[in-house]
Amino acid sequence: MFRTDSDLPVSGFGPLTVDDLALRAERAKDDHMATYTATEVLHRAFMAEQEYDPETSVLVDAAVLFLKGYREKTRDEWRATYRDWATAAGIEILPDEDEETFDVPDREAEV
């Protein structure tokens, strides 16, 4: 993420600096991206099974559905923290593009 190396407090954020806001946005992005790793691991583990197990399939489907909901939440948090940082840093915020532009295509549906 673009850093401004600013240790000046940002109005409306208490003692937080622009750098603090940048770190927050980076952490939020990392949390969001981890949801893709989690679903990939579930997919790989399921596909590594020697035989199809319907019970495992149901569990994996439920976990993937849960992670998709969490992914939406983490994306919203990431975008909000990014906007806070960009505004404080004086960076122009581009309008949100279509959701499909930002997200990796869901391969979980193939499980």
MILOTOR-635297 format. One record per residue: residue number from 1; z negated, y negated, x of N, C-alpha, C in turn. Coordinates in steps of 0.02 Angstrom, whole numbers. Layout:
BEGIN
<atom num="NUM" n_pz="Z" n_py="Y" n_px="X" ca_pz="Z" ca_py="Y" ca_px="X" c_pz="Z" c_py="Y" c_px="X"/>
...
REM end
This chain:
BEGIN
<atom num="1" n_pz="0" n_py="59" n_px="42" ca_pz="0" ca_py="0" ca_px="0" c_pz="0" c_py="-62" c_px="45"/>
<atom num="2" n_pz="30" n_py="-113" n_px="20" ca_pz="32" ca_py="-177" ca_px="57" c_pz="-38" c_py="-205" c_px="64"/>
<atom num="3" n_pz="-56" n_py="-224" n_px="123" ca_pz="-122" ca_py="-252" ca_px="136" c_pz="-115" c_py="-325" c_px="154"/>
<atom num="4" n_pz="-163" n_py="-365" n_px="134" ca_pz="-161" ca_py="-436" ca_px="151" c_pz="-213" c_py="-454" c_px="203"/>
<atom num="5" n_pz="-257" n_py="-407" n_px="220" ca_pz="-310" ca_py="-419" ca_px="269" c_pz="-350" c_py="-482" c_px="252"/>
<atom num="6" n_pz="-372" n_py="-485" n_px="191" ca_pz="-409" ca_py="-543" ca_px="168" c_pz="-481" c_py="-522" c_px="152"/>
<atom num="7" n_pz="-528" n_py="-557" n_px="182" ca_pz="-598" ca_py="-544" ca_px="168" c_pz="-628" c_py="-598" c_px="124"/>
<atom num="8" n_pz="-585" n_py="-635" n_px="90" ca_pz="-609" ca_py="-687" ca_px="45" c_pz="-624" c_py="-657" c_px="-24"/>
<atom num="9" n_pz="-681" n_py="-675" n_px="-54" ca_pz="-697" ca_py="-649" ca_px="-121" c_pz="-644" c_py="-672" c_px="-171"/>
<atom num="10" n_pz="-632" n_py="-630" n_px="-221" ca_pz="-583" ca_py="-644" ca_px="-272" c_pz="-619" c_py="-668" c_px="-335"/>
<atom num="11" n_pz="-597" n_py="-724" n_px="-362" ca_pz="-627" ca_py="-752" ca_px="-422" c_pz="-624" c_py="-701" c_px="-479"/>
<atom num="12" n_pz="-680" n_py="-690" n_px="-512" ca_pz="-683" ca_py="-644" ca_px="-568" c_pz="-701" c_py="-573" c_px="-549"/>
<atom num="13" n_pz="-708" n_py="-559" n_px="-484" ca_pz="-725" ca_py="-492" ca_px="-461" c_pz="-789" c_py="-491" c_px="-420"/>
<atom num="14" n_pz="-831" n_py="-540" n_px="-430" ca_pz="-894" ca_py="-542" ca_px="-394" c_pz="-882" c_py="-547" c_px="-319"/>
<atom num="15" n_pz="-917" n_py="-506" n_px="-279" ca_pz="-910" ca_py="-511" ca_px="-207" c_pz="-849" c_py="-473" c_px="-179"/>
<atom num="16" n_pz="-809" n_py="-442" n_px="-223" ca_pz="-752" ca_py="-403" ca_px="-200" c_pz="-698" c_py="-448" c_px="-169"/>
<atom num="17" n_pz="-668" n_py="-422" n_px="-116" ca_pz="-614" ca_py="-458" ca_px="-82" c_pz="-547" c_py="-428" c_px="-101"/>
<atom num="18" n_pz="-493" n_py="-460" n_px="-79" ca_pz="-426" ca_py="-433" ca_px="-91" c_pz="-421" c_py="-364" c_px="-59"/>
<atom num="19" n_pz="-450" n_py="-356" n_px="1" ca_pz="-448" ca_py="-290" ca_px="33" c_pz="-486" c_py="-238" c_px="-7"/>
<atom num="20" n_pz="-542" n_py="-257" n_px="-37" ca_pz="-579" ca_py="-211" ca_px="-80" c_pz="-536" c_py="-188" c_px="-139"/>
<atom num="21" n_pz="-501" n_py="-236" n_px="-169" ca_pz="-457" ca_py="-219" ca_px="-225" c_pz="-400" c_py="-174" c_px="-203"/>
<atom num="22" n_pz="-374" n_py="-185" n_px="-143" ca_pz="-321" ca_py="-143" ca_px="-116" c_pz="-346" c_py="-71" c_px="-107"/>
<atom num="23" n_pz="-407" n_py="-65" n_px="-80" ca_pz="-436" ca_py="2" ca_px="-71" c_pz="-447" c_py="37" c_px="-138"/>
<atom num="24" n_pz="-468" n_py="-1" n_px="-188" ca_pz="-478" ca_py="27" ca_px="-255" c_pz="-411" c_py="54" c_px="-282"/>
<atom num="25" n_pz="-359" n_py="14" n_px="-274" ca_pz="-293" ca_py="35" ca_px="-299" c_pz="-268" c_py="97" c_px="-261"/>
<atom num="26" n_pz="-280" n_py="99" n_px="-197" ca_pz="-260" ca_py="158" ca_px="-157" c_pz="-296" c_py="221" c_px="-180"/>
<atom num="27" n_pz="-361" n_py="215" n_px="-192" ca_pz="-400" ca_py="272" ca_px="-216" c_pz="-375" c_py="295" c_px="-285"/>
<atom num="28" n_pz="-360" n_py="247" n_px="-328" ca_pz="-335" ca_py="264" ca_px="-395" c_pz="-268" c_py="299" c_px="-390"/>
<atom num="29" n_pz="-225" n_py="277" n_px="-345" ca_pz="-161" ca_py="311" ca_px="-336" c_pz="-171" c_py="381" c_px="-309"/>
<atom num="30" n_pz="-216" n_py="389" n_px="-261" ca_pz="-231" ca_py="456" ca_px="-234" c_pz="-257" c_py="503" c_px="-288"/>
<atom num="31" n_pz="-301" n_py="478" n_px="-332" ca_pz="-326" ca_py="519" ca_px="-388" c_pz="-269" c_py="540" c_px="-433"/>
<atom num="32" n_pz="-224" n_py="493" n_px="-448" ca_pz="-167" ca_py="508" ca_px="-491" c_pz="-122" c_py="561" c_px="-459"/>
<atom num="33" n_pz="-106" n_py="552" n_px="-396" ca_pz="-61" ca_py="598" ca_px="-362" c_pz="-92" c_py="668" c_px="-355"/>
<atom num="34" n_pz="-158" n_py="672" n_px="-352" ca_pz="-191" ca_py="737" ca_px="-347" c_pz="-180" c_py="779" c_px="-409"/>
<atom num="35" n_pz="-166" n_py="748" n_px="-466" ca_pz="-153" ca_py="787" ca_px="-526" c_pz="-90" c_py="829" c_px="-519"/>
<atom num="36" n_pz="-42" n_py="804" n_px="-480" ca_pz="19" ca_py="843" ca_px="-468" c_pz="4" c_py="902" c_px="-423"/>
<atom num="37" n_pz="-38" n_py="891" n_px="-373" ca_pz="-57" ca_py="946" ca_px="-329" c_pz="-93" c_py="1001" c_px="-369"/>
<atom num="38" n_pz="-138" n_py="980" n_px="-412" ca_pz="-176" ca_py="1029" ca_px="-451" c_pz="-131" c_py="1072" c_px="-495"/>
<atom num="39" n_pz="-83" n_py="1041" n_px="-529" ca_pz="-40" ca_py="1081" ca_px="-571" c_pz="7" c_py="1125" c_px="-530"/>
<atom num="40" n_pz="27" n_py="1101" n_px="-472" ca_pz="69" ca_py="1142" ca_px="-428" c_pz="31" c_py="1204" c_px="-405"/>
<atom num="41" n_pz="-32" n_py="1196" n_px="-387" ca_pz="-73" ca_py="1253" ca_px="-365" c_pz="-80" c_py="1303" c_px="-423"/>
<atom num="42" n_pz="-93" n_py="1279" n_px="-483" ca_pz="-98" ca_py="1324" ca_px="-541" c_pz="-32" c_py="1362" c_px="-551"/>
<atom num="43" n_pz="22" n_py="1327" n_px="-546" ca_pz="87" ca_py="1359" ca_px="-555" c_pz="99" c_py="1413" c_px="-502"/>
<atom num="44" n_pz="86" n_py="1397" n_px="-440" ca_pz="97" ca_py="1445" ca_px="-385" c_pz="51" c_py="1506" c_px="-392"/>
<atom num="45" n_pz="-11" n_py="1494" n_px="-410" ca_pz="-58" ca_py="1550" ca_px="-418" c_pz="-35" c_py="1596" c_px="-475"/>
<atom num="46" n_pz="-13" n_py="1565" n_px="-530" ca_pz="10" ca_py="1605" ca_px="-587" c_pz="73" c_py="1645" c_px="-568"/>
<atom num="47" n_pz="118" n_py="1614" n_px="-534" ca_pz="181" ca_py="1647" ca_px="-515" c_pz="170" c_py="1701" c_px="-462"/>
<atom num="48" n_pz="115" n_py="1698" n_px="-425" ca_pz="100" ca_py="1748" ca_px="-373" c_pz="73" c_py="1813" c_px="-402"/>
<atom num="49" n_pz="54" n_py="1811" n_px="-466" ca_pz="28" ca_py="1872" ca_px="-497" c_pz="83" c_py="1926" c_px="-499"/>
<atom num="50" n_pz="63" n_py="1987" n_px="-486" ca_pz="111" ca_py="2042" ca_px="-485" c_pz="140" c_py="2057" c_px="-554"/>
<atom num="51" n_pz="98" n_py="2053" n_px="-604" ca_pz="120" ca_py="2068" ca_px="-672" c_pz="100" c_py="2010" c_px="-718"/>
<atom num="52" n_pz="139" n_py="2001" n_px="-770" ca_pz="124" ca_py="1949" ca_px="-819" c_pz="60" c_py="1968" c_px="-857"/>
<atom num="53" n_pz="15" n_py="1920" n_px="-859" ca_pz="-49" ca_py="1930" ca_px="-895" c_pz="-54" c_py="1876" c_px="-948"/>
<atom num="54" n_pz="-50" n_py="1895" n_px="-1012" ca_pz="-52" ca_py="1845" ca_px="-1065" c_pz="-116" c_py="1803" c_px="-1065"/>
<atom num="55" n_pz="-172" n_py="1833" n_px="-1048" ca_pz="-235" ca_py="1795" ca_px="-1047" c_pz="-234" c_py="1742" c_px="-993"/>
<atom num="56" n_pz="-208" n_py="1760" n_px="-935" ca_pz="-202" ca_py="1711" ca_px="-880" c_pz="-153" c_py="1656" c_px="-900"/>
<atom num="57" n_pz="-100" n_py="1674" n_px="-933" ca_pz="-51" ca_py="1625" ca_px="-955" c_pz="-83" c_py="1573" c_px="-1002"/>
<atom num="58" n_pz="-124" n_py="1597" n_px="-1048" ca_pz="-158" ca_py="1552" ca_px="-1095" c_pz="-205" c_py="1505" c_px="-1056"/>
<atom num="59" n_pz="-242" n_py="1532" n_px="-1009" ca_pz="-288" ca_py="1492" ca_px="-969" c_pz="-251" c_py="1439" c_px="-928"/>
<atom num="60" n_pz="-196" n_py="1459" n_px="-897" ca_pz="-157" ca_py="1412" ca_px="-856" c_pz="-127" c_py="1358" c_px="-901"/>
<atom num="61" n_pz="-100" n_py="1377" n_px="-958" ca_pz="-72" ca_py="1328" ca_px="-1004" c_pz="-124" c_py="1277" c_px="-1026"/>
<atom num="62" n_pz="-185" n_py="1301" n_px="-1040" ca_pz="-239" ca_py="1256" ca_px="-1061" c_pz="-258" c_py="1209" c_px="-1004"/>
<atom num="63" n_pz="-262" n_py="1236" n_px="-943" ca_pz="-279" ca_py="1194" ca_px="-885" c_pz="-226" c_py="1142" c_px="-873"/>
<atom num="64" n_pz="-163" n_py="1161" n_px="-878" ca_pz="-108" ca_py="1113" ca_px="-868" c_pz="-110" c_py="1058" c_px="-921"/>
<atom num="65" n_pz="-122" n_py="1077" n_px="-982" ca_pz="-128" ca_py="1027" ca_px="-1036" c_pz="-185" c_py="979" c_px="-1022"/>
<atom num="66" n_pz="-242" n_py="1005" n_px="-1001" ca_pz="-299" ca_py="963" ca_px="-983" c_pz="-280" c_py="915" c_px="-926"/>
<atom num="67" n_pz="-247" n_py="941" n_px="-875" ca_pz="-227" ca_py="899" ca_px="-818" c_pz="-177" c_py="846" c_px="-837"/>
<atom num="68" n_pz="-132" n_py="861" n_px="-884" ca_pz="-84" ca_py="811" ca_px="-907" c_pz="-120" c_py="752" c_px="-940"/>
<atom num="69" n_pz="-171" n_py="767" n_px="-979" ca_pz="-211" ca_py="713" ca_px="-1010" c_pz="-246" c_py="672" c_px="-957"/>
<atom num="70" n_pz="-274" n_py="706" n_px="-908" ca_pz="-308" ca_py="671" ca_px="-853" c_pz="-257" c_py="630" c_px="-813"/>
<atom num="71" n_pz="-196" n_py="656" n_px="-805" ca_pz="-143" ca_py="621" ca_px="-768" c_pz="-128" c_py="554" c_px="-802"/>
<atom num="72" n_pz="-124" n_py="554" n_px="-868" ca_pz="-111" ca_py="492" ca_px="-904" c_pz="-166" c_py="441" c_px="-891"/>
<atom num="73" n_pz="-228" n_py="465" n_px="-892" ca_pz="-285" ca_py="421" ca_px="-880" c_pz="-283" c_py="392" c_px="-809"/>
<atom num="74" n_pz="-269" n_py="435" n_px="-760" ca_pz="-269" ca_py="412" ca_px="-691" c_pz="-210" c_py="365" c_px="-678"/>
<atom num="75" n_pz="-154" n_py="376" n_px="-712" ca_pz="-98" ca_py="330" ca_px="-703" c_pz="-115" c_py="261" c_px="-730"/>
<atom num="76" n_pz="-147" n_py="259" n_px="-789" ca_pz="-168" ca_py="195" ca_px="-817" c_pz="-217" c_py="159" c_px="-771"/>
<atom num="77" n_pz="-265" n_py="197" n_px="-743" ca_pz="-313" ca_py="168" ca_px="-696" c_pz="-278" c_py="142" c_px="-633"/>
<atom num="78" n_pz="-232" n_py="181" n_px="-608" ca_pz="-195" ca_py="160" ca_px="-548" c_pz="-156" c_py="96" c_px="-562"/>
<atom num="79" n_pz="-121" n_py="92" n_px="-618" ca_pz="-82" ca_py="32" ca_px="-634" c_pz="-128" c_py="-28" c_px="-643"/>
<atom num="80" n_pz="-186" n_py="-18" n_px="-675" ca_pz="-233" ca_py="-74" ca_px="-685" c_pz="-260" c_py="-99" c_px="-618"/>
<atom num="81" n_pz="-280" n_py="-54" n_px="-574" ca_pz="-307" ca_py="-75" ca_px="-510" c_pz="-253" c_py="-106" c_px="-466"/>
<atom num="82" n_pz="-191" n_py="-81" n_px="-472" ca_pz="-135" ca_py="-111" ca_px="-436" c_pz="-123" c_py="-182" c_px="-459"/>
<atom num="83" n_pz="-124" n_py="-192" n_px="-525" ca_pz="-114" ca_py="-259" ca_px="-553" c_pz="-168" c_py="-308" c_px="-529"/>
<atom num="84" n_pz="-231" n_py="-284" n_px="-529" ca_pz="-286" ca_py="-326" ca_px="-505" c_pz="-274" c_py="-347" c_px="-433"/>
<atom num="85" n_pz="-257" n_py="-299" n_px="-391" ca_pz="-244" ca_py="-314" ca_px="-320" c_pz="-185" c_py="-361" c_px="-312"/>
<atom num="86" n_pz="-129" n_py="-345" n_px="-345" ca_pz="-68" ca_py="-385" ca_px="-336" c_pz="-79" c_py="-457" c_px="-360"/>
<atom num="87" n_pz="-114" n_py="-465" n_px="-416" ca_pz="-129" ca_py="-532" ca_px="-441" c_pz="-171" c_py="-571" c_px="-391"/>
<atom num="88" n_pz="-223" n_py="-539" n_px="-366" ca_pz="-268" ca_py="-572" ca_px="-318" c_pz="-232" c_py="-588" c_px="-253"/>
<atom num="89" n_pz="-185" n_py="-545" n_px="-234" ca_pz="-149" ca_py="-555" ca_px="-171" c_pz="-90" c_py="-602" c_px="-178"/>
<atom num="90" n_pz="-75" n_py="-622" n_px="-240" ca_pz="-19" ca_py="-667" ca_px="-252" c_pz="48" c_py="-632" c_px="-248"/>
<atom num="91" n_pz="48" n_py="-568" n_px="-262" ca_pz="109" ca_py="-527" ca_px="-260" c_pz="139" c_py="-525" c_px="-331"/>
<atom num="92" n_pz="204" n_py="-533" n_px="-337" ca_pz="236" ca_py="-528" ca_px="-402" c_pz="232" c_py="-456" c_px="-427"/>
<atom num="93" n_pz="212" n_py="-449" n_px="-489" ca_pz="206" ca_py="-383" ca_px="-520" c_pz="270" c_py="-372" c_px="-561"/>
<atom num="94" n_pz="306" n_py="-320" n_px="-542" ca_pz="366" ca_py="-303" ca_px="-579" c_pz="347" c_py="-271" c_px="-645"/>
<atom num="95" n_pz="386" n_py="-282" n_px="-697" ca_pz="369" ca_py="-250" ca_px="-761" c_pz="372" c_py="-174" c_px="-754"/>
<atom num="96" n_pz="331" n_py="-140" n_px="-794" ca_pz="331" ca_py="-67" ca_px="-794" c_pz="399" c_py="-42" c_px="-813"/>
<atom num="97" n_pz="421" n_py="7" n_px="-776" ca_pz="484" ca_py="40" ca_px="-794" c_pz="467" c_py="98" c_px="-841"/>
<atom num="98" n_pz="519" n_py="131" n_px="-864" ca_pz="509" ca_py="189" ca_px="-906" c_pz="464" c_py="239" c_px="-871"/>
<atom num="99" n_pz="421" n_py="272" n_px="-907" ca_pz="373" ca_py="320" ca_px="-880" c_pz="407" c_py="373" c_px="-837"/>
<atom num="100" n_pz="466" n_py="395" n_px="-857" ca_pz="500" ca_py="448" ca_px="-821" c_pz="522" c_py="426" c_px="-752"/>
<atom num="101" n_pz="530" n_py="362" n_px="-741" ca_pz="550" ca_py="336" ca_px="-675" c_pz="495" c_py="347" c_px="-624"/>
<atom num="102" n_pz="432" n_py="341" n_px="-645" ca_pz="376" ca_py="345" ca_px="-598" c_pz="351" c_py="417" c_px="-588"/>
<atom num="103" n_pz="353" n_py="457" n_px="-639" ca_pz="323" ca_py="523" ca_px="-635" c_pz="372" c_py="576" c_px="-611"/>
<atom num="104" n_pz="346" n_py="623" n_px="-574" ca_pz="384" ca_py="680" ca_px="-553" c_pz="397" c_py="722" c_px="-615"/>
<atom num="105" n_pz="457" n_py="750" n_px="-623" ca_pz="470" ca_py="791" ca_px="-682" c_pz="419" c_py="848" c_px="-688"/>
<atom num="106" n_pz="398" n_py="861" n_px="-748" ca_pz="349" ca_py="913" ca_px="-760" c_pz="380" c_py="982" c_px="-750"/>
<atom num="107" n_pz="355" n_py="1018" n_px="-700" ca_pz="376" ca_py="1087" ca_px="-690" c_pz="326" c_py="1134" c_px="-723"/>
<atom num="108" n_pz="270" n_py="1106" n_px="-746" ca_pz="219" ca_py="1149" ca_px="-776" c_pz="244" c_py="1183" c_px="-839"/>
<atom num="109" n_pz="293" n_py="1152" n_px="-872" ca_pz="319" ca_py="1182" ca_px="-934" c_pz="352" c_py="1248" c_px="-921"/>
<atom num="110" n_pz="371" n_py="1260" n_px="-858" ca_pz="404" ca_py="1322" ca_px="-840" c_pz="354" c_py="1379" c_px="-831"/>
<atom num="111" n_pz="289" n_py="1364" n_px="-829" ca_pz="238" ca_py="1415" ca_px="-819" c_pz="239" c_py="1459" c_px="-878"/>
REM end
